[in-house]
Amino acid sequence: MSKQARPSEDAGTVVALERAREMSERAAADAASRLAERAAAEGLADVSYTAADSPFGSLLVAATRRGLVRLAFPEEEIDSVLERLARRVSPRIVQAPAPLDPVRRELEEYFAGRRRGFELPLDWSLIGPFGRKVLRVTSAIPYGGVLSYAEVAAEAGSPRGSRAAGNALGSNPIPIVIPCHRVLRSGGALGGYGGGVERKRWLLELEGARQADR
């Protein structure tokens, strides 16, 4: 007749098995991370992505070999963002922080008030022809400055295209870095913003734009 294990021995076994499972999961996650980093470093992935801290919460940032291609606010569904990147750019996507270290560093400096302009290469793959014109004009708006939708449209070559310019700004896939928050309605009203009006106001106040209090 076998001797039954005492309750304390059973509890000890459960704890040991739980620790072994946690160690195994941690090792698997570390291995996956190393594999992703290697794939990114060796050019086996077309898109790398990771999280970046911000005053609004965790941002998703993604880049190709050309440059930063996407910045998503916390409320955007990660799966949807990655699915669109897979369809529009490439399905070879890996989560790899190292290639995006310059992006995270410049964002950190910007949010801390130590950076007035981004020096990151950009990938415009997600932006259509007219959108590129609008967002290139927007990229040239200096820190602390603003333009109206009408002014941006005119500089993009479409003086009567304020609404189309607004649509292009609203679908900007790289907000903050391409500073669409610096575009206001005629008269100085904030207007819309893909990241929310309060976030737009916050960014303008960070930069010291006079219109931020309207």
C-alpha positions as CSV (number, residue, x, y, z in Angstrom):
1,M,0.0,0.0,0.0
2,S,1.6,3.3,-1.1
3,K,2.1,6.1,1.2
4,Q,0.0,9.2,0.4
5,A,1.7,12.6,0.0
6,R,1.0,15.1,2.7
7,P,-0.8,18.3,1.9
8,S,2.4,20.4,2.4
9,E,4.2,18.2,-0.1
10,D,1.4,18.6,-2.6
11,A,1.6,22.4,-2.2
12,G,5.3,22.4,-2.6
13,T,5.0,20.4,-5.9
14,V,2.5,22.9,-7.2
15,V,4.7,25.8,-6.4
16,A,7.7,24.2,-8.0
17,L,5.7,23.4,-11.2
18,E,4.4,27.0,-11.3
19,R,7.9,28.4,-11.0
20,A,9.2,26.0,-13.7
21,R,6.4,27.1,-16.0
22,E,7.1,30.8,-15.4
23,M,10.8,30.2,-16.1
24,S,10.0,28.3,-19.3
25,E,7.7,31.1,-20.5
26,R,10.3,33.7,-19.7
27,A,13.0,31.8,-21.6
28,A,10.7,31.4,-24.6
29,A,9.9,35.1,-24.6
30,D,13.5,36.0,-24.3
31,A,14.4,33.6,-27.2
32,A,11.6,35.1,-29.3
33,S,12.9,38.6,-28.6
34,R,16.4,37.7,-29.6
35,L,15.2,36.0,-32.7
36,A,13.2,39.2,-33.7
37,E,16.1,41.4,-33.0
38,R,18.3,39.2,-35.1
39,A,15.8,39.2,-38.0
40,A,15.6,43.0,-37.9
41,A,19.4,43.4,-37.7
42,E,20.0,41.0,-40.6
43,G,17.3,42.6,-42.8
44,L,15.0,39.6,-42.7
45,A,12.1,41.8,-41.5
46,D,10.6,44.6,-43.5
47,V,8.9,46.3,-40.6
48,S,10.0,46.5,-36.9
49,Y,7.7,47.8,-34.2
50,T,7.8,48.5,-30.5
51,A,6.3,50.6,-27.7
52,A,7.4,54.2,-26.9
53,D,6.5,56.0,-23.7
54,S,4.6,59.3,-23.8
55,P,2.6,61.5,-21.5
56,F,-0.5,60.0,-23.1
57,G,0.5,56.4,-22.5
58,S,2.2,53.8,-24.6
59,L,2.6,54.7,-28.3
60,L,3.2,52.1,-31.0
61,V,6.0,53.1,-33.4
62,A,7.0,51.1,-36.5
63,A,9.7,51.6,-39.0
64,T,11.0,50.1,-42.2
65,R,14.6,50.4,-43.6
66,R,13.5,53.7,-45.1
67,G,12.4,55.2,-41.8
68,L,9.5,55.7,-39.4
69,V,6.3,54.6,-41.1
70,R,3.7,54.6,-38.3
71,L,3.0,56.2,-34.9
72,A,-0.2,55.1,-33.2
73,F,-1.8,56.6,-30.1
74,P,-2.7,54.3,-27.2
75,E,-6.4,54.0,-28.1
76,E,-5.6,52.5,-31.5
77,E,-6.0,48.7,-31.7
78,I,-2.5,47.2,-32.1
79,D,-3.8,44.3,-34.2
80,S,-5.5,46.7,-36.6
81,V,-2.4,48.9,-37.0
82,L,-0.2,45.8,-37.7
83,E,-2.8,44.4,-40.1
84,R,-2.8,47.6,-42.1
85,L,1.0,47.6,-42.1
86,A,1.0,44.0,-43.4
87,R,-1.4,44.9,-46.2
88,R,0.1,48.2,-47.2
89,V,3.8,47.7,-46.5
90,S,4.9,44.1,-45.9
91,P,3.7,41.1,-43.8
92,R,7.3,40.5,-42.6
93,I,6.8,42.4,-39.3
94,V,8.7,41.7,-36.1
95,Q,8.6,43.3,-32.6
96,A,12.1,44.6,-32.1
97,P,12.9,47.6,-30.0
98,A,16.5,48.2,-31.0
99,P,15.9,49.5,-34.6
100,L,13.5,52.0,-33.0
101,D,15.8,53.3,-30.3
102,P,16.4,56.6,-32.1
103,V,12.7,57.2,-32.5
104,R,12.0,56.5,-28.8
105,R,15.0,58.8,-27.8
106,E,13.8,61.7,-29.9
107,L,10.2,61.4,-28.7
108,E,11.4,61.3,-25.1
109,E,13.5,64.5,-25.7
110,Y,10.5,66.2,-27.4
111,F,8.1,65.4,-24.6
112,A,10.6,66.6,-22.0
113,G,10.9,69.9,-23.9
114,R,14.5,69.3,-24.9
115,R,13.9,68.8,-28.6
116,R,12.3,71.3,-31.0
117,G,12.6,69.3,-34.3
118,F,12.8,65.6,-35.3
119,E,15.7,64.4,-37.3
120,L,14.2,61.0,-38.1
121,P,14.1,59.5,-41.6
122,L,10.5,58.9,-42.7
123,D,8.8,56.3,-44.8
124,W,5.9,57.8,-46.7
125,S,4.5,54.5,-47.9
126,L,1.1,54.9,-46.2
127,I,0.5,58.4,-47.6
128,G,-1.1,59.2,-50.9
129,P,0.2,61.8,-53.4
130,F,-1.9,64.7,-52.3
131,G,-1.4,63.7,-48.7
132,R,2.3,63.8,-49.1
133,K,2.1,67.4,-50.4
134,V,0.0,68.4,-47.4
135,L,2.2,66.7,-44.9
136,R,5.4,67.9,-46.4
137,V,4.1,71.5,-45.9
138,T,3.0,70.5,-42.4
139,S,6.5,69.1,-41.7
140,A,8.0,72.5,-42.4
141,I,5.9,74.4,-39.8
142,P,8.4,75.4,-37.1
143,Y,8.1,74.5,-33.5
144,G,5.8,76.9,-31.8
145,G,4.3,78.0,-35.1
146,V,0.9,77.3,-36.7
147,L,-0.8,77.5,-40.1
148,S,-4.5,77.3,-41.0
149,Y,-6.0,74.5,-43.1
150,A,-6.4,77.0,-45.9
151,E,-2.8,78.1,-45.8
152,V,-1.6,74.5,-45.8
153,A,-3.9,73.7,-48.8
154,A,-2.6,76.7,-50.7
155,E,1.0,75.8,-50.1
156,A,0.3,72.2,-51.2
157,G,-1.0,73.6,-54.5
158,S,-4.7,73.4,-53.9
159,P,-6.0,76.8,-52.7
160,R,-9.6,75.6,-52.5
161,G,-8.7,72.3,-51.0
162,S,-9.0,73.0,-47.3
163,R,-11.4,70.1,-46.7
164,A,-9.1,67.7,-48.6
165,A,-6.1,69.0,-46.7
166,G,-8.1,68.4,-43.5
167,N,-8.8,64.8,-44.5
168,A,-5.1,64.3,-45.3
169,L,-4.1,65.7,-41.9
170,G,-6.7,63.6,-40.1
171,S,-5.3,60.4,-41.6
172,N,-1.6,61.4,-40.9
173,P,0.0,58.0,-40.0
174,I,3.0,59.7,-38.2
175,P,1.5,62.3,-35.9
176,I,3.7,64.4,-33.6
177,V,6.7,63.7,-35.8
178,I,4.8,65.1,-38.8
179,P,3.2,67.9,-36.7
180,C,-0.4,68.0,-37.9
181,H,-1.3,69.4,-34.5
182,R,0.2,72.8,-35.7
183,V,-2.6,73.2,-38.3
184,L,-5.7,75.2,-37.0
185,R,-8.9,76.6,-38.4
186,S,-9.0,80.1,-39.8
187,G,-9.3,82.4,-36.8
188,G,-7.2,80.2,-34.6
189,A,-9.8,77.6,-33.4
190,L,-8.2,74.3,-32.7
191,G,-10.2,72.2,-35.2
192,G,-10.0,68.4,-35.3
193,Y,-7.2,66.1,-34.5
194,G,-6.8,62.3,-35.0
195,G,-5.4,62.0,-31.5
196,G,-8.2,64.1,-29.9
197,V,-8.6,67.9,-29.4
198,E,-7.2,67.9,-25.8
199,R,-4.1,66.1,-27.0
200,K,-3.7,68.7,-29.7
201,R,-4.0,71.5,-27.2
202,W,-1.5,69.8,-25.0
203,L,1.1,69.5,-27.8
204,L,0.6,73.2,-28.7
205,E,1.0,74.2,-25.1
206,L,4.2,72.1,-24.9
207,E,5.5,74.1,-27.8
208,G,4.4,77.4,-26.6
209,A,2.1,78.2,-29.5
210,R,0.0,81.3,-28.7
211,Q,-3.2,79.7,-30.0
212,A,-3.1,76.8,-27.6
213,D,-5.4,78.5,-25.1
214,R,-8.3,79.0,-27.6
